[in-house]
């Protein structure tokens, strides 16, 4: 079985050419694009077809990871984050951290630290 991702399903490039540099916004998919697509196609289609992943964020009371992605993306977007360049100035924002950690399965902050690292932020309140 071939594992789909948002990138392959929508024909987006999966990896950036230069991994040590953040590409210009003109070469990125904005977060708003993901939110639009998830709004149109729905969590169930993203869960079953696009992500092909029915895992939950926690074995007890966790939500579908696709739902967590949707919620996480909404919090980021509502906080003014739409591109990778928007992340580093927000890593010390305690309000953003609090909102993201309220998503079921995100309380520990592990995923948030990993997100900040992957987005190119050098430091965060969680470091």
Long-range contacts (C-beta under 8 A, 24 or more apart in sequence): 1-52, 3-52, 4-49, 4-50, 4-51, 4-52, 5-50, 5-51, 6-34, 6-37, 6-46, 6-50, 6-51, 9-49, 9-50, 10-37, 22-84, 22-85, 22-120, 23-84, 25-83, 25-85, 28-83, 28-84, 30-82, 30-83, 31-73, 31-76, 31-77, 31-81, 31-82, 31-83, 32-77, 32-82, 34-73, 35-70, 35-73, 35-74, 35-77, 38-66, 38-69, 38-70, 38-73, 43-67, 43-70, 46-70, 56-105, 57-103, 57-104, 57-105, 57-106, 58-104, 58-105, 61-104, 62-104, 62-105, 63-103, 63-104, 63-105, 68-103, 68-104, 68-105, 68-106, 71-103, 72-100, 72-103, 72-106, 72-111, 72-115, 75-99, 75-100, 75-103, 76-100, 84-119, 84-120, 87-116, 87-119, 87-120, 87-121, 88-119, 88-120, 88-121, 88-122, 91-116, 91-121, 91-123, 91-124, 91-125, 92-123, 92-124, 92-125, 94-125, 97-124, 97-125, 97-126
